Amino acid sequence: MIHGAGGPPSGARAAQGPGWTEHLAAACQGVGLSSAYQPIVDTARGTVVGYEALARFPGFAEKNPEAWFAAARAHGKAAELEAAALRAALVARPSLPANCFLTLNVSPELLLTESIRDIWRSQGDLGGLVIELTEQTPIDSYLELEPDLNQLRAAGALIAVDDAGAGYAGLRHLLALRPSLIKIDRELIQDVDRDEAKRALISMLGTFASRVDAWILAEGVERVEELDALVALGVPLVQGYCLARPGPAWEPIGLDVAHRLASKPPVTHQSIIRDIVEPAATASSTETAAAAFGENPALQSVVLIGEHLRPVAVLDPAAAAVGMVSPGMRVNLDTPISEALARSMTRDRDSRFDPLLITDNAGRFAGIARMERLITALAAADG
């Protein structure tokens, strides 16, 4: 999270203490403020697929980010400081490794401020960015946020819910926002290897995430035993000191932990989509898809691919010809076939039997799954 991790906040008294007015004025201009980046790791392959930006204050005696953001709220400078932290985090964005995403933390109540809106406008295309919403205060209604969230999504950003399972980030939060990424709070991750109730809750969150086309990310993983328990649960994304500490932009994880993850067998409690995925023709626009259909009359479908290799829709010749795009249903490679089939039946009648778009844990296109194969595979498993 951009606000960073560390000790407890210095408290209201410290936030009102002497010197904060001058310090905040400097930090809001980017003076003495920088960003560190913590790797986010794919548990199936042991590779880095993203980074989280963390605000740092090396130019001041007070290093605790939570104390800084508490002081900014107390002095009416919350939007300005968050905007400065975002600018610092985005400086390194042009060199972000291919097929990696960058997560940025924003307080939901500040999304509507011009200071934050200016950041998104300055970036243009937001592909590869994940906007984490973390609540310092309760949000009574999300309706007011919808226009800004829709604009962020339209510009290519994904929305994440930070600290799921803590504070106000409960089921109502998840249902209202329908995030693409659900970050599980450290309180649920701590000692998960010793706590069956925590494992059950994480498993439940994973089921919910898969039903709404989201991923779950376990943050604050500090022990290898916690990591092993999360891998056994099938949690696709993890971050924490066990894997890598925050550091300069785009640092890799250690070879030992990468090997530990890559050498573990995949979680296969039941038949999964990976078993039946098929390749498919792809195109970067409806125009190139229409051209592909013209060149090959036997072609039945083409997958439209967006930024960062993310699948958008399955196009037939008619849809490609008129440029009509209806977003398809995306399913992770490790989703159980029975679950994918159940989800597909919730689609509109007209699209219920369209192929599913299959993605890896970084959201990249991995192929399609035709309904015929899902039904056949499920019937074979039951037999």
C-alpha positions as CSV (number, residue, x, y, z in Angstrom):
1,M,0.0,0.0,0.0
2,I,1.3,3.4,-0.8
3,H,0.9,4.5,2.8
4,G,3.5,1.9,3.7
5,A,3.9,-0.6,6.4
6,G,5.6,-0.1,9.7
7,G,5.0,0.6,13.4
8,P,1.8,2.1,14.8
9,P,0.9,5.7,13.9
10,S,2.4,8.4,16.0
11,G,-1.2,9.4,17.0
12,A,-3.2,12.6,16.9
13,R,-0.9,14.4,19.3
14,A,2.1,13.8,17.0
15,A,0.1,14.7,13.9
16,Q,-0.6,18.1,15.6
17,G,2.9,18.5,16.8
18,P,5.3,21.4,15.9
19,G,6.9,21.4,12.5
20,W,4.2,19.5,10.6
21,T,3.0,22.5,8.7
22,E,6.4,23.1,7.1
23,H,7.2,19.4,6.6
24,L,3.8,18.7,4.9
25,A,4.3,21.8,2.7
26,A,7.6,20.4,1.5
27,A,6.5,16.8,1.1
28,C,3.4,17.8,-0.9
29,Q,5.8,19.4,-3.3
30,G,7.7,16.1,-3.5
31,V,10.6,17.3,-1.4
32,G,12.0,14.5,0.9
33,L,9.4,12.0,-0.5
34,S,10.2,8.9,-2.5
35,S,8.8,5.5,-3.3
36,A,9.8,1.9,-2.6
37,Y,8.5,-1.1,-4.5
38,Q,7.6,-4.5,-3.0
39,P,7.3,-7.5,-5.4
40,I,4.1,-9.4,-5.8
41,V,4.6,-13.0,-6.7
42,D,2.7,-15.7,-8.6
43,T,2.7,-18.8,-6.4
44,A,2.3,-21.2,-9.3
45,R,5.4,-20.2,-11.1
46,G,7.5,-18.4,-8.4
47,T,7.9,-15.3,-10.6
48,V,7.2,-11.6,-10.0
49,V,4.1,-10.4,-11.7
50,G,3.6,-7.0,-10.0
51,Y,4.9,-4.4,-7.5
52,E,3.3,-2.4,-4.8
53,A,4.4,1.2,-4.4
54,L,5.1,2.3,-0.9
55,A,5.6,5.9,0.2
56,R,8.9,6.7,2.0
57,F,10.1,9.9,3.7
58,P,13.9,9.7,3.7
59,G,14.4,13.5,3.9
60,F,12.8,13.8,7.3
61,A,13.4,12.6,10.9
62,E,9.9,11.0,11.0
63,K,10.0,7.9,8.8
64,N,6.7,6.3,9.6
65,P,4.3,6.8,6.6
66,E,1.2,6.3,8.7
67,A,2.3,9.2,10.9
68,W,2.7,11.3,7.8
69,F,-0.8,10.5,6.4
70,A,-2.4,11.0,9.8
71,A,-0.8,14.4,10.0
72,A,-1.9,15.2,6.5
73,R,-5.5,14.4,7.4
74,A,-5.3,16.5,10.6
75,H,-3.9,19.5,8.6
76,G,-6.3,19.2,5.7
77,K,-3.5,18.1,3.3
78,A,-4.6,14.5,2.7
79,A,-5.3,14.8,-1.0
80,E,-2.1,16.8,-1.7
81,L,0.1,14.3,0.1
82,E,-1.5,11.3,-1.6
83,A,-1.1,13.1,-4.9
84,A,2.6,13.7,-4.2
85,A,3.1,10.0,-3.2
86,L,1.4,8.9,-6.4
87,R,3.6,11.2,-8.5
88,A,6.7,9.7,-6.7
89,A,5.5,6.2,-7.3
90,L,4.8,6.8,-11.0
91,V,8.2,8.2,-11.8
92,A,9.5,4.7,-12.5
93,R,6.4,3.5,-14.4
94,P,8.0,3.9,-17.9
95,S,10.5,1.2,-17.0
96,L,8.0,-1.2,-15.4
97,P,8.9,-4.7,-16.6
98,A,6.7,-6.2,-19.4
99,N,3.7,-8.1,-18.1
100,C,4.0,-6.7,-14.6
101,F,1.4,-4.5,-12.9
102,L,1.9,-1.6,-10.4
103,T,-0.4,-1.1,-7.5
104,L,-1.1,2.3,-6.0
105,N,-3.1,3.1,-2.9
106,V,-5.8,5.8,-2.8
107,S,-8.3,6.6,-0.1
108,P,-11.8,6.3,-1.6
109,E,-12.9,9.7,-0.3
110,L,-10.1,11.4,-2.1
111,L,-10.9,9.9,-5.5
112,L,-13.3,12.8,-6.1
113,T,-10.6,15.5,-5.5
114,E,-9.0,17.3,-8.4
115,S,-5.6,16.6,-6.9
116,I,-6.0,12.9,-7.5
117,R,-7.9,13.3,-10.8
118,D,-5.0,15.3,-12.2
119,I,-2.7,12.4,-11.6
120,W,-4.8,10.0,-13.7
121,R,-5.2,12.7,-16.5
122,S,-1.4,13.2,-16.6
123,Q,-0.9,9.4,-17.1
124,G,-3.3,9.0,-20.0
125,D,-3.5,5.2,-20.6
126,L,-3.7,3.5,-17.2
127,G,-3.1,0.0,-18.4
128,G,-0.9,-2.0,-16.0
129,L,-2.0,0.1,-13.0
130,V,-4.0,-1.3,-10.1
131,I,-5.8,1.3,-7.9
132,E,-6.1,0.0,-4.4
133,L,-8.9,1.5,-2.3
134,T,-8.3,1.5,1.4
135,E,-10.6,3.1,3.9
136,Q,-9.4,5.2,6.7
137,T,-13.0,6.2,7.4
138,P,-16.3,4.4,6.5
139,I,-17.9,4.9,3.2
140,D,-21.7,5.0,3.5
141,S,-22.4,4.9,-0.2
142,Y,-20.3,4.0,-3.3
143,L,-22.7,5.6,-5.8
144,E,-20.8,8.8,-5.7
145,L,-17.6,7.0,-6.5
146,E,-18.9,5.1,-9.5
147,P,-18.2,7.8,-12.2
148,D,-14.6,8.1,-11.2
149,L,-14.2,4.3,-10.9
150,N,-15.7,3.8,-14.3
151,Q,-13.4,6.3,-15.8
152,L,-10.4,4.6,-14.2
153,R,-11.6,1.2,-15.6
154,A,-12.2,2.7,-19.1
155,A,-8.7,4.1,-19.1
156,G,-7.3,0.6,-18.5
157,A,-6.8,0.5,-14.7
158,L,-8.0,-2.3,-12.4
159,I,-9.6,-1.7,-9.1
160,A,-8.4,-3.5,-5.9
161,V,-9.8,-3.6,-2.4
162,D,-7.0,-3.3,0.2
163,D,-7.1,-5.0,3.6
164,A,-10.0,-7.3,2.9
165,G,-11.1,-8.8,6.2
166,A,-10.1,-5.8,8.2
167,G,-12.0,-2.7,9.3
168,Y,-14.7,-1.5,6.9
169,A,-13.5,-3.6,4.0
170,G,-16.2,-6.3,4.5
171,L,-18.6,-8.1,2.2
172,R,-20.6,-5.0,1.6
173,H,-17.4,-3.3,0.4
174,L,-16.6,-6.2,-2.0
175,L,-20.1,-6.5,-3.4
176,A,-20.4,-2.8,-4.0
177,L,-17.0,-2.3,-5.7
178,R,-16.6,-5.6,-7.6
179,P,-12.8,-5.3,-7.6
180,S,-10.4,-7.1,-9.9
181,L,-8.0,-7.7,-7.0
182,I,-8.8,-8.5,-3.4
183,K,-6.0,-8.1,-1.0
184,I,-6.2,-10.1,2.2
185,D,-5.2,-8.3,5.3
186,R,-2.1,-9.3,7.3
187,E,-4.3,-10.1,10.3
188,L,-5.8,-13.1,8.4
189,I,-2.4,-14.2,7.0
190,Q,-0.5,-14.2,10.3
191,D,-0.1,-17.8,11.6
192,V,-2.5,-19.1,8.9
193,D,-0.6,-22.4,9.0
194,R,-1.7,-22.8,12.6
195,D,-5.3,-21.6,12.3
196,E,-8.0,-23.7,10.6
197,A,-10.6,-20.9,10.9
198,K,-8.3,-18.5,9.0
199,R,-7.7,-21.0,6.3
200,A,-11.5,-21.6,5.9
201,L,-12.1,-17.8,5.6
202,I,-9.3,-17.4,3.0
203,S,-10.7,-20.3,1.0
204,M,-14.1,-18.7,1.1
205,L,-12.7,-15.4,-0.1
206,G,-11.0,-17.3,-2.9
207,T,-14.3,-18.8,-4.0
208,F,-16.0,-15.4,-3.9
209,A,-13.1,-13.9,-5.9
210,S,-13.4,-16.5,-8.6
211,R,-17.1,-16.0,-9.0
212,V,-16.6,-12.3,-9.7
213,D,-13.6,-12.6,-12.0
214,A,-11.1,-11.3,-9.4
215,W,-7.9,-12.5,-7.9
216,I,-6.9,-12.7,-4.3
217,L,-3.5,-11.5,-3.0
218,A,-2.2,-12.4,0.4
219,E,-0.1,-9.6,1.8
220,G,2.2,-9.6,4.8
221,V,3.5,-13.1,4.3
222,E,6.5,-13.2,6.8
223,R,7.2,-17.0,7.4
224,V,7.7,-19.8,4.9
225,E,5.1,-21.8,6.9
226,E,2.5,-19.2,6.1
227,L,3.6,-19.2,2.5
228,D,3.3,-23.0,2.2
229,A,-0.2,-22.9,3.7
230,L,-1.3,-20.2,1.2
231,V,0.1,-22.2,-1.7
232,A,-1.8,-25.3,-0.4
233,L,-5.0,-23.2,-0.4
234,G,-4.4,-22.2,-4.0
235,V,-3.9,-18.5,-3.3
236,P,-2.5,-17.2,-6.6
237,L,-0.7,-14.0,-5.5
238,V,1.4,-13.2,-2.4
239,Q,3.7,-10.6,-1.1
240,G,5.6,-9.9,2.1
241,Y,9.0,-10.0,3.8
242,C,9.2,-13.8,3.3
243,L,9.5,-13.1,-0.4
244,A,11.1,-9.7,-0.6
245,R,11.3,-6.4,1.3
246,P,10.4,-3.1,-0.3
247,G,13.3,-1.7,-2.3
248,P,14.4,0.0,-5.5
249,A,12.2,-0.3,-8.5
250,W,11.8,-3.7,-10.0
251,E,14.0,-5.8,-7.8
252,P,13.6,-9.6,-8.2
253,I,12.9,-12.1,-5.4
254,G,15.5,-14.4,-4.0
255,L,16.3,-17.6,-6.0
256,D,15.6,-19.8,-2.9
257,V,12.0,-18.7,-2.5
258,A,11.4,-18.7,-6.2
259,H,12.6,-22.3,-6.4
260,R,10.5,-23.2,-3.4
261,L,7.4,-22.0,-5.2
262,A,8.2,-23.3,-8.7
263,S,9.1,-26.8,-7.4
264,K,5.8,-27.3,-5.6
265,P,3.2,-29.4,-7.4
266,P,0.1,-27.5,-8.6
267,V,-3.0,-27.6,-6.5
268,T,-5.3,-30.1,-8.2
269,H,-8.1,-31.0,-5.8
270,Q,-10.3,-31.6,-8.9
271,S,-10.3,-31.1,-12.6
272,I,-9.4,-27.6,-13.5
273,I,-9.7,-25.3,-16.6
274,R,-5.9,-25.8,-17.2
275,D,-6.8,-29.4,-18.3
276,I,-9.0,-28.3,-21.2
277,V,-7.7,-24.9,-22.3
278,E,-7.3,-24.5,-26.1
279,P,-5.4,-22.0,-28.2
280,A,-7.3,-19.4,-30.2
281,A,-6.8,-16.8,-32.9
282,T,-6.3,-13.3,-31.5
283,A,-6.5,-9.8,-32.7
284,S,-5.7,-6.3,-31.3
285,S,-8.7,-4.6,-32.8
286,T,-12.1,-5.4,-34.3
287,E,-10.7,-4.3,-37.7
288,T,-7.9,-6.9,-37.6
289,A,-10.3,-9.5,-36.4
290,A,-12.6,-8.8,-39.4
291,A,-9.6,-9.1,-41.7
292,A,-8.7,-12.5,-40.2
293,F,-12.3,-13.7,-40.8
294,G,-12.0,-12.5,-44.4
295,E,-8.8,-14.3,-44.9
296,N,-10.0,-17.6,-43.3
297,P,-13.7,-18.2,-43.9
298,A,-13.5,-21.4,-41.8
299,L,-12.5,-19.3,-38.7
300,Q,-15.4,-19.3,-36.2
301,S,-14.1,-16.9,-33.5
302,V,-11.2,-14.5,-32.7
303,V,-10.3,-13.3,-29.2
304,L,-9.8,-9.5,-28.9
305,I,-6.7,-8.8,-26.8
306,G,-6.3,-5.5,-24.9
307,E,-3.4,-3.9,-23.1
308,H,-0.9,-6.1,-21.3
309,L,-2.2,-9.2,-23.1
310,R,-5.5,-9.2,-21.3
311,P,-8.4,-10.8,-23.2
312,V,-11.4,-8.6,-23.8
313,A,-14.0,-10.5,-25.8
314,V,-14.7,-13.4,-28.1
315,L,-15.7,-12.1,-31.5
316,D,-17.7,-13.8,-34.2
317,P,-17.6,-12.6,-37.9
318,A,-20.8,-10.5,-37.4
319,A,-19.5,-8.7,-34.2
320,A,-16.1,-8.0,-35.8
321,A,-17.7,-6.6,-39.0
322,V,-19.7,-4.0,-37.1
323,G,-17.1,-3.4,-34.4
324,M,-19.4,-4.6,-31.6
325,V,-17.6,-5.7,-28.4
326,S,-19.4,-7.4,-25.5
327,P,-16.9,-8.2,-22.7
328,G,-16.5,-12.0,-22.3
329,M,-16.3,-14.0,-19.0
330,R,-12.7,-14.5,-17.8
331,V,-11.7,-17.5,-15.8
332,N,-8.3,-18.3,-14.2
333,L,-6.4,-21.4,-15.4
334,D,-6.7,-23.0,-12.0
335,T,-10.5,-22.6,-11.6
336,P,-12.3,-25.9,-11.1
337,I,-14.2,-26.9,-14.2
338,S,-17.4,-27.4,-12.2
339,E,-17.1,-23.9,-10.8
340,A,-16.4,-22.4,-14.2
341,L,-19.4,-24.2,-15.7
342,A,-21.7,-22.9,-12.9
343,R,-20.5,-19.4,-13.4
344,S,-21.0,-19.5,-17.1
345,M,-24.7,-20.4,-16.6
346,T,-25.2,-17.0,-14.9
347,R,-24.5,-15.2,-18.1
348,D,-27.2,-13.7,-20.3
349,R,-29.0,-16.2,-22.5
350,D,-27.5,-14.8,-25.7
351,S,-23.9,-15.3,-24.5
352,R,-24.4,-18.3,-22.1
353,F,-22.6,-20.8,-24.3
354,D,-19.8,-18.6,-25.6
355,P,-16.3,-19.8,-25.0
356,L,-14.7,-18.7,-21.7
357,L,-11.6,-16.4,-21.8
358,I,-8.8,-18.1,-19.8
359,T,-6.1,-16.1,-18.1
360,D,-3.0,-16.8,-16.0
361,N,-2.5,-15.4,-12.6
362,A,-1.3,-12.1,-14.0
363,G,-4.4,-11.7,-16.1
364,R,-2.7,-12.5,-19.4
365,F,-4.6,-14.5,-22.1
366,A,-3.9,-18.2,-22.0
367,G,-6.5,-19.6,-24.3
368,I,-10.2,-20.4,-24.4
369,A,-12.4,-23.1,-22.9
370,R,-15.4,-24.2,-25.1
371,M,-18.6,-25.2,-23.3
372,E,-18.6,-28.6,-25.0
373,R,-15.3,-29.4,-23.5
374,L,-16.3,-28.2,-20.0
375,I,-19.4,-30.4,-20.1
376,T,-17.6,-33.4,-21.4
377,A,-14.7,-33.1,-18.9
378,L,-17.2,-32.7,-16.0
379,A,-19.2,-35.7,-17.1
380,A,-16.0,-37.8,-17.4
381,A,-14.9,-36.8,-13.9
382,D,-18.3,-37.7,-12.4
383,G,-18.2,-41.0,-14.2
